[in-house]
Amino acid sequence: MSDQSLTSGQPASPEPDRVLDLAAGYCDGLATAAEVADLEAMIVSSPEARREFLAFALLHGQLSLAAEVRKTPGGLEAEVGRDELSGAARPSRWPPAWLFRAAVVLVASVAAAGYGLRALWPAGADDLPALATVTETRFAVSADAASPLEAGQRIDAGRITIDSGAVQIKLRNGVSILLDGPADLELVSEMRAVLRDGSVVVRVPKGMSGFLLETASAEVLDLGTEFAVRASGGQLTDVQVYEGAVVASHAATSSRRSFPHRVSAGEAVRFGPGPAGDPERIPYDEDRFLRALPPEPAMGQAYESGTADAHKFGTPAMTAIPVVAMEHPPAIDGRLDDWPGGPGFRAWYLKDQAAAEWIEGRMAYDREHLYLAARVGDPFPLRSHIDPDLDPAKGWAGGGVQVRISTDRVAGWPVAGNSYGYYWAQNRPVLPTPQERAAATNPRLNHLVMWHHAPTGRACLSIAHGMTYEQHAGNPSGYRGAFAPFADGTGYTLEYAIPWALLEAADDPPRAGDVLAAAWQAHFADASGRVWRRQIFEVRNLEEPYRIGVWQRAATWGRAVFE
C-alpha cells in the first residue's frame, strides 16, 4: 500500500489479506514498526480495513476493555493519542492497550453504521422479542419428545437438538439459520451460536456482519455472507462460503492458537482436531448443504398422532435373519435372479402393509465376501444428493439402506458396545466402565450405508467401525454395488458384494453355524433427495429396551444366522 493512497482524496481499499496478515503479525509479536504503522493507517483510512480488523478482533476476543472505553467520549483520535498512533511500536505477544481500545472504538462505529453488533453489549431492555422464531420445519423430529419444534414457535437462548429432518429459524436481528438434522445447535445470543454436531447454513442480512459460529474445532466469523458449516462429532469442521466471505480459525484453546483464514465465496476448507495450522482446502460443492427447505410435499410433513416413538425407533418384528451360503458369486447387477431362496425379511413402515415405504432384505456369504441385497418401496427412489467424498457419514440422509453387522466370531451374540450418546441419552445416569470403553472401539462392529448418488449415478458405500463413529470410509476400494429402479418408479433394488477385509474379518471370516449380530434400516428422503423423512427398522433384539437405538447399543442388534 503506497503513501499516496493514504493521503489522496479517495484512499485505495487495502487487500483484506494484507490487513489480516498485519493484524496477525502484530498479535504474534512479529510485526515491525513500519508494519504497525501500515496497519494503523489502514484502519484509520479505510472502512473495509476497519471491517476486517473488527473481524480479527472479535474472533480472538481482544475486546476485553469494551465496558471501560464506552464511557469515554470521542472518536479514534480522542481515545488513542496521536503520539501513541505515530510512535514506534514495540512488538509483544499481545497488543498494548491502544490497540484494544481502537478495536472497541471500531466496534462502536461499525455498530452505529448498522452492522448489527448490538449483541456485544448487554441487552438492557426487558421488552426485547424472543431471541429467535422457528419459521419452517420439514419432517423435524426433536430429540426431546416433550418439546416438538413447530413453525411460529418462539425460542430463547439454549440448545436446539433434532434427530432428523430440518428446521429453519430466524434470529431477532434477521440472521437466518437452517439446521439439517441430526444436529445440535446452541443459541447463545443474536450474534453467537455453538454448533456441536450436524450442518447449518447461515444467512446474514445485507449490510450486517459479526455473527460468530463456533464448533469444537473451529470458529467462523461472518463478514456479511451466506455460509455453511458441518461439525462432525467434535472432530472435523467443514466451512463453505456461498456469498461474501468469513474469517475462520481453529478453535481457541489454552493449548493452541492459529492465525485466522479468510474464506471467500466459492471456497471450502476443513479444520481438524489436531495441532493448529492452515486448514485443509476441500472441494467446493454447490449442492452439498441444504440451503433452502424444499416445497412441502402433498403428503404433508406431520406424523400420525402417537407415532413419534415408532418413527424414531421403528416397529421391528424379526429377531433374526438367515445368511445363506453362496456356491457361486452372484452377478452384482441389481437383478437378484441368481440368489437362492426368498427374502430374509419383509417390513413395512409402521407395519402398514399399504404403506408406500417397505423393504425386503437378504444376506449371503462365501469365503471372500458378504453379500447384501434388498428390494425397497420408495415414493422418491434413487434421488440422494449426499456426496460420498465429502459426507460419507451422512450417506443415509438422502435415502438408502443401512446394515450393521458384527464380524467378531469370539464375541458371538449379543455383542457388547455402546456409543457415546448411549450414556447421556434420556438423562441416563451411567458412566462407562473400562471394559465398556474398550468394547466401544471394537473394529469388528461394522456400520454400512448403501445409497445411490444421483448426480454421478454411483452405487456408494460408507463403512464405520466400532461404536464411536469417529471415522467413516467413503467408497472404500474393493466393494461392488448396483442399483436398479422398479419399472413403475415405486422403488428400487440394490445388490452389494463387500470383501471381508473391509469388515475387519479377512483373517477369520464368518462360517456356517455362526450366530453374529446384525440390524437393518431403510431410510427414506423427500423428493429433493436431501431431507430425511422416515425409516424402517428390522432384525432387532427385542429383549433390549425399546427406547434405545440400534445406533447407540450393539446389544440391540438381532441375530445373523450363518447357514
N, C-alpha and C positions, 0 to 999 in steps of 0.2 A: 504494500500500500504506500503510495507516494505522499510527500508533504503537500504537494499541490492538491491532491484530492481532499486533504483535511482542511485546507484554507479556502478552497473555491466556494462559490455561492451554492453549488449543488454537489455536496460530497458524494463520492462514489460509494456504493454499498460494498463493504468488505465481504470476502468469501466466508460463508458460515464455518467452514472447516478451519479457516485461519483463526477466527475468534475462539473456537473451541480448543485449538492447539495451544494458543497463547494462555487461555484461562487454565487449562490443564497443566501446562508447564509451570505457571506461576504457583499453583497449589502444590505442585510436587517439589518446589524449591529449585527448579532448573532454569527458570526464565532469567534472562539478562535484564539489566536496567533499561536497555533500548526496547526489548520486547514488552516490558511492563508499561513503558510509555506508549508504545503502539496500542496495547490493549486499552489503556485509559482513553486514548484519543478516539479509538473506535467506538467505545460505548458512549462517549460524550456526543459524537457527531452523527451516529447512525442509528435509526430506530431498529433496523434489522439486527445490528450488532447488540443492541440492548436486549432484544428479544432472545438472541442466542445465549448471551451471558446470563440472563434471567433463568433460562432453562438449565444451564450448568449449575447455577447457584441453588436452584430448587432441588435438583437431582441429588446434590451432595450435601444437602442440609446445612448450607452456610448462611442461614438467616436467623441465627440464634439471638441477635440483638434487635429483632424487629420491634418488640414492645418499647424498648428504650428510644429507638430512633423515631418512632411515630410521634413521640412527644416533642420532637424538635422541629420547628417550622423551617421552611426554606427548601430550596432545590439542591441540586448536586453540589454546586459550588459553595452554598451556605453550609451544608453539612460536612463536606470534605474540603478542608482548607486548600487554597491554591499552592501553598508551599508543599503540602503533602502530595498533591497531584503531580507537581512538576519535579519534585525532588527525586533523586536516585533511589531506587528500591533495593532493599537488601533481601535476597532470596531466603525463604524459610519454608519449613514443611507445610505450614498453613498460612493463609494470607493475614496481614495485620488488620487492625480494626477498621481502617478506612475502606478496605475492600468489602468487608462485611456490611458496613454502613451504606456504601454505594449500592450494593446489591439490594438492600432494603428500600432505598430511595427509588431504585429502578422498579421494584415490585409495586411500590405505591403509584408511580407514574404510569406503568403499564396497566394496572388495575383501573386507574382513572380513565384511561383511554378505551376501556371497555373490553379488556381481555378476560374478564370473568374470574379474577383471582381473589374475590372477597372471602372465600373459604379459608384463606391463610390466617384470618383473624377470627376470634370468637364471634359467633352469630349474634349475640347481643339483643336480638328481638325474639320475643316469645311467640309471635304470631306468624313465623315462617311456615310455609306449607310443608307437607311431608317431604322427606329427603328425595323420594322417588315414587313413581307410579308405574305399575305394570300396564303397558299399552297393548300388548298382544301375547298370546301363547299358542303353541301348536303341540298337541299331544304331550304336554308337560306333566311329568309325574314328580311331585315334590318328595324329597327324601323324608320329610315329616308328614305322614299321612294326615295328621290333625291340622295341618296348615297348608292346604292346597293353594296354588297360585292361579289367580283369575284376572282377566282384563279389567282395568279400573281400580285394582287393589292398590292402596297406598302403603308405602314401605318406608320405614325409618332405618337408621344405621343398624347394621347387623349382617348376618350371613344369609345368603340365598343358595340353597343346595337342591339340585334336581338330579334325579336318577336317569331321566331320559327326556326327550322332547326338546323344545326350545322356548325361551322366554325373552321378550324384549321389554326393557324398562327405560324410562326417561327420567333423568335427574332434574331437580327443580331449576338448575341453571341451563337446561337444554341439552346436556350431554346424553347421548343415546347409547345404550349397551345391549347388544344381542348376545344372550348366553345360550350356548349349544351344549346340551347335556350328553353324558353325565358331567356335571360341573359343580364347583364350589366357589362362590364369589362372596367376599365380604365388602359391603359398602361402609367406608369409614367416614367420608364427607362428600360434598358435591364435587370435590376436586381430587379425591383419592379413593382407590379401591384396591383390594388384595385378591388376586386370583390364585387359589390353592390348587385347583385342578380343572381341566376342561378347556374350552375355547370360548373366546369373546371377540366380537367386533365392536369397536368403539368409534362413534362419530362425534366430533366436537363442532359446535356451531361456528359458522364463518365469523371471523374476527375475534375468536377466542382461543386461548392456549393455556397450558399449565396443568392439564389433567394428568395425574400420575397413577399408573397401574403397576403394582408390584406383584412379583411371584417369588417363589423360594430361591430362584437362581438369577433373577434379573429385575431391573427397574426400568420402566418405559415412560417417558415424559413427552406428551404431545406438543407439537408446535403449530397447532391448527390443522387438523388432519382427520383422515379415516384410516384406522389401522386395526390389525388383528393380532391376537396373542393366543398361543396354545401352551398351557402348562401341563406337564406330564409327570404326575406323582412326585413333584419336588425335585426331579432330576434334570429335565430339559425345559427350556423355554424357547419357543419359536416366535419371532416377530416379523410381521409382513405389513408393508405400508401400501395402501391403495392410493391415497391422495396426500399431498403435503409432505411432512417429514416428522420424525420423532428423534429424540435423544435417548439412547438406551445404554445401559451398563450392567455389568454383573452386580448382583445384589450386594449392598454394602454390609459387611460383617466385620467383626473385630479382628478377623484373621487375614483379610484380603481387601484390596481396593483395586479398581481398574479405571482407566480413562473412559470417558463417555464416547459413544459412537453415534454419528448421525446416520439414520437410515431413511432414505428418501423413497418417494413413490416408485413402485416397480422393483423394489429391493426386498429381500428377506434374509434374516440371519437367525442363528441358533446359539443360545447360551447354554453351556453345560454346567454341571455341578463341580467341576474340577477347579484347579487354580485359575485365578483371573488371567485374562489375556484377551486378545481380539476374538470376537465371536466368529463362528463358522458361517461363511456365506452359503446359503442353500438356495435351490431354485425358487423363483417367484412363480406362484401358481394362482392365476386369477380366480379359479373355481375352487380353491382348496377350502375356504371358510364359508360358512353360511352368513351372507351379508344382508339378506332380507328374508323375512318369512314368506314362503310361497303362499299363493291364494289358498284359502281354506277349501278342502275338497268337499264335494257334495255329500259324502258320507258323514261329515261332521267330525269334530275332534273330541267330543265328550265321550267318556266311557260310561257303560251302564252302571247305575247305582249299585254299590256294594261289590263291585268287581275290582277295586283298586288292588287288593292283595293278590287276587288271581292274576291280574295283569302283570304284576311285578314278579311273583314267584311261580306263576303257572298253575296248571291243574294236572300234574303228571299222574299216570295210572300204571305205567310199566316200571317194573323194578329191575329188569334185566333185558339184554339184547344179545342174540346169538352172533358170534363172529365165525363165519363159515370158512373152511379151508378151500383155497382155490387150487385146482390141479393145473390149470393153465392161466397165465396172467390175462386179465381182461383187456380188451382194447379200450383205451381211455378216450371215448368219443361221445359220451353223454347219452348212449342208447340203452345200455343195461341189458341187452338181449343175450349177453354171454355170462350173466350172473346166475348161479344156481338158486333155486327156491324162490320164495316170496320175500317181501319186506320184513325187516326185523320188528318194526312197529309202524303204526299209523296213528296220528294225533291231529286233532282239530283245535282251533283257538277256542278256549273256554269250553271245550268238549262239545261244541255246537257243530253237528255234522252238516249243517247248512252253511257254515262259515266259508268265506272265500279263502281264508288262510288255513292251510293244512300242510302236513309233511309225512312222507313215508321215508324211513331211514333204514339203511343197510350197512353192514360191516363185514369185511372178509380179510383174509390174510394169506401170505405164503412166507417163505423163508426170508425174502428180501423186502417185502412191502406190507404196509397196512393199506387196505382199500376201503374207501368211503363212497357211498352213493346215496342220492336222495331224489325224490320227486316232490316238488314244492308247489302248492297252490298259492299264488301271489297276484293280487289285482294289479300290481305295478312291477312286473318282473324285470330283472336284469338292468336296472337303471342306476346302480350305485356310482357315485362320483368320488368315493373315498380313494385317495391316491395311495397305492401300496408302498411307494418310495418315501413319502413324507409322513403318512399316518397309518402305519401298519397296525398299531394298537387299536385303532378305531374302525377296522375293516367291517365289523358287523353293522355299523350305524346306517349304512345305505341299503341294507338288505342282504341276507346271506345265511349261511349255516355255520354254527359253531359246535365243535365237538371237543370235549375234554376227556382225556384218556390217560390212565397211569400205565407205564410200561415197567413198573417196579414189581418183578415177579416175587421178590422176597417179601415185600410188604403185603401183597395179596389184596384182599378186600375185607372190610372197608379200609381205606388208606388214610393216614393222618396228614394234616397240612392245613393251616389256617392263614388267611390273608391278613394284612394289617387292619383292614376295615372290620374284620370279624370282632376284634377286641373293643372297638368303640361303637359298633352298630347297636342301635336301640339302647344306648346308655348301658351296655353290658359291662358290669364292674369286674373285668377279668384281665389279668396280666399274663402274658405268655411265659411258660416255663422254658428253661434252656432246651429241653427236648422238643418243645413246640417250635421254638425259633429255628432249630435245626431242620425239623420236618418241613417247615415252610419253604426252605430253599432246595428241596428235593428236585433235581433237574429232570426226573422221570415223570413228573406231573406235568402233562402237556396240555396246552390250550391252543386249539386250532380254529382258525376262522377262514372260511372259503367264500369268496364272493367274485362276482363278475364286474370288472371295471369298465363301465360303459364307454368312456372316452377312447380307450385303447382296445377294447374287446378282449382283454387278458383275463384268464382264469387265475385269480390271485389266491395266495395263501399267506397267512401270518401265523407264526408259532411263538409262544412264550413258554418258559419253563419255570416250574415252582409256583408258589402262591404269592410271591412278592411282586410279580408282573413288572419287573424293572427293565426288562429288555424284550422287545418283540422283533423277530426276524421277518422282514417283508420279502416275499417271493424268494425263499432260500433256494440254492442250487440243488437240483436233483428230483424235485417233485414233478408230477404231471397232472394236469387238470383240464376239464372240459365242461362247458355248459351248452344246453340245447333248449330253446324255448318250446313250449307247447304250441301246437298248430293253431289253437284257438286263442292264444295270447293270455291264458289264465294262469300261467305258471311256467316252471322250467324243471329240467333235470340236470343234476350235477354228478360228476364222477371224478374221483381223485385217486392217484397212487402215490403214497408217501413212504419213502425209504425209512426203515427202522433207524438208520443212522441219524436222521433228523429228529427222531423221538428219543434220542439218547439210549438206544437199545441195540446197536449194531452187534455188540459182543454177546448179548443174551436176549434175543427177541422172544416174544411170547410164543407158546406152543400149545398143542392140543391138551385140554384138561385144565389149563389156567383159568382162574376167575380173577379178573382185574377190575378196576374201577373205570366207569365211563358215564358221561352225561351228554345230552344233546339239547341244542337250542336252535330254533329257526327264528330269524329276525326279519321284520317287515318294515319298510320305509314308505314315505309318501311318494307322490307321482314325480317329484323332483329328484328322488334318489339321494336326498340329503338329510331329511328329518326322520328319525326313527319313530315308528308308531307303536308297535306291539311285538310280542314274541310268544313262542310256544316252547314249553319245557317238556322233555320226556326222558325216561330212563333215570330214575332217582331213587335214592334210599329213603323210603317212606317212614322209616323209623326215626329219622332225624327231624328236629323241629321244623315246621312248615315255613316259618318266617326267617329262615337262614338261606341265603342264596347259594347256588352252586359255585358262584364265583368267589364266595367267602370261605367255604369249608369243603375240603375234598371228601370228607366223610359223608357228605350229602349225595355223592355220585352213586349211581346204580351199578349193576354188575355187567361186565362184558365177559360172556362165557365163550371161551375158545373151543370150538368143536373139532 
